[in-house]
Amino acid sequence: MNNIKKERIDYMKNEKENEREADLIQAASLMKIEQKVDKKANEFEKIMLIYKSAIKVLRTKFDILNEEFENFCEYNPIDHISERIKSPDSIIEKMNRKELDLTYKNLIEQVNDIAGIRIVCSFKDDVFKMVNIIENFQDIEIIERKDYITNPKASGYQSYHMLINVPVTLKDKTIYVKVEVQIRTVAMDFWATLEHKLKYKKEISKKSSKELVNTAKAISKLDDKMMQIKCNA
């Protein structure tokens, strides 16, 4: 009975997600969703505009929250916030890497990190406070989450990822657009930024990879120590 109930819930979630993606396709005026992606085409620009709008909606929420912490609370867990839209070349490169046909349908359904926001917090427990706040946003839908802080990647990478649906209000309807949210500490962000630069478009030695993992573990211990100091201050 439990398996049947779970399958029913999964089916309903998939149906809902399909509806969200259909709305985005319609809003971008894509008459032929199986047509090949052309980064210079008007359709591509329309899709990117909608993703940029989703970033604006979510960024406004976090900016208001940041100002609330600064002016009404004794403590602000947010150190800084950044945002990005994946470049056309990066989108196509990722689709090729995933061996996807270069169609608009696959772009919308299979590439989940076109729009992204990163929240960098001071301490490790601040990360989970922000997760809880996002969970309580009334108009946001959480699609999936990955806790790489409790369970770091093999590379040593630590961060909390959430894939969410953000409402974008257009002239005749509201559509939901996928945005990836990454939440991490200042120390985790330091490691991830440098690790990305070291590995960008090149392979590094096994020795260097192992050293990066050890460094990530050391940073995690540092995060724990700083949180302990905060609690005892």
Buried (B, 14 or more C-beta within 10 A) or exposed (E): EEEEEEEEEEEEEEEBBEEBBEBBBEBBEBEEBEBEBEEEEEBBEBBBEBBBBBBEBBBEBBEEBBEEBEEEEEEBBBBEBEBBBBEBEBBBEBBEEEEBEBBBBBBBBEBBBBBBBBBBBBBBBBBBBBBEBBEEBEEBBBBEBEBBBEEBEEBBBBBBBBBBBBBBEEEEEEBBBBBBBBBBBBBBBBBBEEBEEEBEEEEEEEEEBEEBBEBBEEBBEEBEEBBEEBEEE
